[in-house]
Amino acid sequence: MRVIINGLPLFAERLANELQKYDPNSSYHFFDTYNSKRAQLRFYLYLPFSDVVISMNGVSDNSGSLNLVLKRRKKLILQWMGTDVLLALERSKNGTIDRKYIDYAVNFTDSLLLQEELRSINVPVELLNFKSIKTQTLTQSFSRISVISYVPEARQTFYGMKKIIAVAKQFPLIDFHLYGLKTSDFPIPSNIQLHGWVESEKFSAELKTNPIFLRLTDHDGFSVSVIEALSYGCEVIATIPFELCHFAKDEAAIIEQTSLVINKLEQRNLARNNDSIEAMNKKFNPSVIFPNYSQKLKEIAGK
């Protein structure tokens, strides 16, 4: 089986590499057709010999690369994320959605919320996980109660900066470590520390040492950082319902959940949440995710 993967490099390149590892008898090629003319040319040259093309985001407008897929009548998969779902919802609402790829493709997402939203605009979408975590063996308890979150510099409101500030003010003796931004658009209390952007490996290392992770976005798919935090035994508070997370839809609920989580941690002497570690390592282990994904591709390709 020969597979082309394009779209969001963060996910697409990793998916191609991992699928190749677990399915060496097939070929998986990632092409960043959004940012590279060379990749566009290679996509064009490889396409006639491919069995399946995966777009690592849903497309509800026009795409030159996907037009070629339709012209060649190749099997197409749209793997929907978060922002692309919001775009599709908005375009459907204002009547500008282009459904030619949606109606032609097999549509997948890894989020129940996104599945519900897509089905509300008549996109027949199945759940299929493609994100994974490496198995962790973490037995040492946390050393302190502290909070960690990720807030990019350019999207502070969307990622819940004002909510985080409100929570930090309610718990002034607890340190809040924020990654992704160096400066805040809003006044922050002294217990919030801004660490700026760091490599993913560094952020993962910090997740392991902070027992509370906040994911307070306005909208979300199934975030890798949530999976990671749960796999490290952290308590996760989120504004979008996730498996094994503490759901809090507004500021008051976030503060309440934070208090409850602190009590939980203190009652178990800062021990990690072994239930979430076991569940995440079992469900999102690469040895489960990628063989299952490649098998699904073979079914679609008729291999």
C-alpha positions as CSV (number, residue, x, y, z in Angstrom):
1,M,0.0,0.0,0.0
2,R,1.3,3.5,-0.9
3,V,0.1,6.4,1.1
4,I,0.6,10.2,0.8
5,I,0.0,12.4,3.9
6,N,-0.2,16.1,3.7
7,G,-1.5,19.0,5.8
8,L,-0.5,20.1,9.3
9,P,3.3,19.2,9.6
10,L,3.1,18.8,13.4
11,F,0.9,15.8,13.0
12,A,1.3,14.7,9.4
13,E,5.0,14.1,9.5
14,R,4.9,12.2,12.7
15,L,2.0,10.1,11.5
16,A,3.9,9.2,8.3
17,N,7.0,8.2,10.3
18,E,5.1,6.1,12.9
19,L,3.0,4.3,10.3
20,Q,6.1,3.4,8.4
21,K,7.6,1.9,11.5
22,Y,4.6,-0.2,12.3
23,D,3.8,-1.1,8.7
24,P,7.2,-1.5,6.9
25,N,5.6,-3.3,3.9
26,S,3.8,-0.2,2.9
27,S,5.2,3.2,2.0
28,Y,4.1,6.5,3.7
29,H,5.2,9.9,2.4
30,F,4.6,13.2,4.0
31,F,4.5,16.3,1.8
32,D,4.1,19.8,3.2
33,T,2.1,21.1,0.3
34,Y,1.0,24.2,2.3
35,N,4.4,25.7,2.6
36,S,6.8,24.1,0.1
37,K,6.7,24.3,-3.7
38,R,9.1,21.4,-3.8
39,A,6.7,19.4,-1.7
40,Q,3.8,20.3,-4.1
41,L,5.9,19.0,-7.0
42,R,6.7,15.7,-5.2
43,F,3.0,15.3,-4.3
44,Y,2.1,15.7,-8.0
45,L,4.7,13.1,-9.0
46,Y,3.9,10.6,-6.4
47,L,0.1,10.9,-6.6
48,P,-0.4,8.6,-9.7
49,F,1.2,5.7,-7.8
50,S,-0.6,6.2,-4.5
51,D,-3.5,4.2,-3.1
52,V,-4.6,6.6,-0.4
53,V,-4.2,10.3,0.3
54,I,-4.6,11.6,3.9
55,S,-5.2,15.3,4.5
56,M,-4.3,16.0,8.2
57,N,-7.1,18.6,8.4
58,G,-10.6,18.8,7.1
59,V,-10.9,21.0,4.0
60,S,-14.1,23.0,3.4
61,D,-12.8,25.4,0.8
62,N,-10.6,25.0,-2.3
63,S,-7.3,23.0,-2.4
64,G,-5.1,22.6,-5.4
65,S,-3.6,19.4,-4.1
66,L,-6.9,17.8,-3.3
67,N,-8.3,18.8,-6.7
68,L,-5.6,16.6,-8.2
69,V,-6.7,13.7,-5.9
70,L,-10.3,14.0,-7.1
71,K,-9.2,14.3,-10.7
72,R,-7.2,11.1,-10.3
73,R,-10.0,9.4,-8.4
74,K,-7.7,8.4,-5.6
75,K,-9.0,7.3,-2.2
76,L,-9.1,10.4,0.1
77,I,-9.2,10.7,3.9
78,L,-9.9,13.9,5.7
79,Q,-8.7,13.8,9.3
80,W,-10.5,16.6,11.1
81,M,-8.9,18.6,13.9
82,G,-10.2,21.7,15.7
83,T,-9.7,24.9,13.7
84,D,-10.8,23.3,10.5
85,V,-14.0,22.2,12.1
86,L,-14.7,25.7,13.3
87,L,-14.1,26.9,9.7
88,A,-16.5,24.3,8.3
89,L,-19.2,25.3,10.9
90,E,-18.8,28.9,10.0
91,R,-18.9,28.3,6.3
92,S,-21.9,26.1,6.6
93,K,-23.7,28.8,8.5
94,N,-23.0,31.5,6.0
95,G,-23.5,29.3,2.9
96,T,-19.9,29.3,1.6
97,I,-18.8,25.8,2.5
98,D,-17.3,23.8,-0.4
99,R,-18.3,20.1,0.2
100,K,-16.6,18.5,-2.8
101,Y,-13.8,16.9,-0.8
102,I,-16.1,16.2,2.3
103,D,-18.6,14.3,0.2
104,Y,-16.0,12.4,-1.7
105,A,-13.7,11.5,1.2
106,V,-13.8,9.2,4.2
107,N,-14.0,11.6,7.1
108,F,-12.3,10.8,10.5
109,T,-11.8,12.7,13.8
110,D,-10.4,11.6,17.2
111,S,-12.8,13.8,19.2
112,L,-16.4,13.1,20.3
113,L,-17.1,16.9,20.4
114,L,-15.8,17.4,16.8
115,Q,-17.7,14.4,15.7
116,E,-20.9,15.9,17.0
117,E,-20.2,19.3,15.5
118,L,-19.4,17.8,12.1
119,R,-22.5,15.6,12.1
120,S,-24.5,18.8,12.8
121,I,-23.6,20.0,9.3
122,N,-24.2,16.5,7.7
123,V,-20.5,15.4,7.6
124,P,-20.5,11.6,8.1
125,V,-17.5,11.2,10.3
126,E,-16.0,8.3,12.2
127,L,-13.8,8.2,15.3
128,L,-10.2,7.2,14.6
129,N,-7.4,7.9,17.0
130,F,-4.0,8.8,15.5
131,K,-2.3,10.5,18.4
132,S,-0.1,8.4,20.7
133,I,2.1,8.6,23.8
134,K,5.1,6.6,24.8
135,T,4.5,4.3,27.8
136,Q,5.6,6.0,31.0
137,T,6.7,4.4,34.2
138,L,6.2,7.1,36.8
139,T,5.9,6.0,40.4
140,Q,7.5,9.0,42.3
141,S,4.9,11.4,43.8
142,F,4.8,15.0,42.9
143,S,7.0,17.2,45.1
144,R,4.6,20.1,45.4
145,I,1.1,21.4,44.3
146,S,1.5,23.6,41.3
147,V,-0.3,24.3,38.0
148,I,0.9,24.2,34.4
149,S,-0.8,25.3,31.2
150,Y,0.0,26.3,27.6
151,V,-1.1,29.7,26.2
152,P,0.3,30.9,22.9
153,E,1.3,34.5,22.6
154,A,-1.0,35.3,19.8
155,R,-4.2,33.6,21.1
156,Q,-4.3,34.3,24.8
157,T,-8.1,34.8,25.1
158,F,-8.9,31.7,23.1
159,Y,-6.6,29.6,25.3
160,G,-8.2,30.9,28.5
161,M,-5.7,33.4,29.8
162,K,-8.3,35.5,31.7
163,K,-9.7,32.3,33.3
164,I,-6.2,31.2,34.4
165,I,-5.6,34.6,35.9
166,A,-8.9,34.4,37.8
167,V,-8.0,31.0,39.2
168,A,-4.4,32.1,40.2
169,K,-5.9,35.0,42.2
170,Q,-8.0,32.5,44.1
171,F,-4.9,30.4,45.0
172,P,-2.2,32.9,45.7
173,L,0.1,30.4,47.4
174,I,0.3,28.1,44.4
175,D,2.6,28.7,41.5
176,F,1.1,28.8,38.0
177,H,3.6,28.0,35.2
178,L,2.5,29.2,31.7
179,Y,4.3,28.1,28.6
180,G,4.0,29.6,25.1
181,L,4.1,33.3,26.0
182,K,6.6,35.8,27.4
183,T,4.2,38.7,28.0
184,S,0.6,38.7,29.0
185,D,-2.1,40.9,27.4
186,F,-3.7,41.2,30.9
187,P,-2.3,42.1,34.3
188,I,-1.1,38.9,36.1
189,P,-0.7,38.1,39.8
190,S,2.8,37.4,41.2
191,N,2.2,33.6,41.4
192,I,1.9,33.3,37.6
193,Q,5.3,32.7,35.9
194,L,5.6,33.1,32.1
195,H,8.2,30.8,30.5
196,G,7.8,31.6,26.8
197,W,7.9,29.1,24.0
198,V,9.9,25.9,24.6
199,E,10.5,22.7,22.6
200,S,7.9,20.0,23.0
201,E,10.3,17.8,24.9
202,K,10.9,20.5,27.5
203,F,7.1,21.1,27.9
204,S,6.6,17.4,28.3
205,A,9.2,17.3,31.0
206,E,7.5,20.1,32.9
207,L,4.1,18.4,32.6
208,K,5.6,15.5,34.6
209,T,6.5,17.7,37.5
210,N,3.3,19.8,37.9
211,P,0.3,17.8,39.2
212,I,-2.4,20.1,37.8
213,F,-2.8,20.9,34.1
214,L,-5.3,23.5,32.8
215,R,-6.7,23.2,29.3
216,L,-9.1,26.1,29.2
217,T,-9.6,26.7,25.5
218,D,-12.8,28.1,23.9
219,H,-12.8,25.1,21.5
220,D,-10.7,21.9,21.2
221,G,-10.1,18.6,19.6
222,F,-8.4,15.9,21.6
223,S,-5.2,17.7,22.6
224,V,-1.9,15.8,22.8
225,S,-1.0,17.7,25.9
226,V,-4.1,16.4,27.6
227,I,-3.2,12.8,26.7
228,E,0.3,13.4,28.0
229,A,-0.7,15.0,31.2
230,L,-3.1,12.2,32.0
231,S,-0.4,9.6,31.1
232,Y,1.9,11.3,33.7
233,G,-0.8,11.0,36.4
234,C,-1.7,14.7,36.5
235,E,-5.1,16.0,37.3
236,V,-6.5,17.8,34.2
237,I,-9.1,20.5,34.4
238,A,-10.6,21.3,31.0
239,T,-13.4,23.5,29.5
240,I,-14.1,20.8,26.9
241,P,-15.2,17.4,28.1
242,F,-12.4,14.8,27.9
243,E,-12.1,11.3,29.2
244,L,-10.8,11.3,32.8
245,C,-10.6,15.1,33.0
246,H,-12.4,17.4,35.4
247,F,-14.9,19.3,33.2
248,A,-15.5,23.0,34.1
249,K,-17.5,25.1,31.6
250,D,-17.0,28.5,33.2
251,E,-14.7,30.5,35.6
252,A,-16.7,29.6,38.8
253,A,-16.6,25.9,37.9
254,I,-12.8,26.0,37.1
255,I,-12.1,27.5,40.5
256,E,-14.3,24.9,42.2
257,Q,-12.7,22.1,40.4
258,T,-9.2,23.4,41.2
259,S,-10.1,23.4,44.9
260,L,-11.4,19.8,44.6
261,V,-8.3,18.7,42.8
262,I,-6.0,20.2,45.4
263,N,-7.9,18.3,48.1
264,K,-7.6,15.1,46.1
265,L,-3.9,15.5,45.8
266,E,-3.4,16.3,49.4
267,Q,-5.5,13.3,50.5
268,R,-3.3,11.0,48.5
269,N,0.0,12.7,49.6
270,L,0.6,14.1,46.1
271,A,0.7,10.6,44.6
272,R,0.1,10.4,40.8
273,N,-3.3,9.3,39.4
274,N,-2.5,5.7,38.5
275,D,-5.9,5.2,37.0
276,S,-5.3,7.8,34.3
277,I,-1.7,6.6,33.7
278,E,-3.0,3.0,33.1
279,A,-5.9,4.1,30.9
280,M,-3.9,6.5,28.7
281,N,-0.9,4.1,28.3
282,K,-3.3,1.3,27.3
283,K,-5.5,3.3,24.9
284,F,-2.8,5.5,23.3
285,N,0.1,3.2,23.2
286,P,1.8,3.4,19.7
287,S,1.6,-0.4,19.4
288,V,-2.2,0.0,19.5
289,I,-2.8,3.3,17.6
290,F,-0.7,2.7,14.5
291,P,-1.4,-0.9,13.6
292,N,-5.1,0.0,14.0
293,Y,-4.7,3.1,11.8
294,S,-2.8,1.2,9.1
295,Q,-5.4,-1.6,9.1
296,K,-8.1,1.0,8.5
297,L,-6.2,2.5,5.6
298,K,-5.9,-1.0,4.0
299,E,-9.6,-1.5,4.3
300,I,-10.2,1.8,2.5
301,A,-7.6,1.1,-0.1
302,G,-9.0,-2.4,-0.7
303,K,-5.7,-4.0,0.2
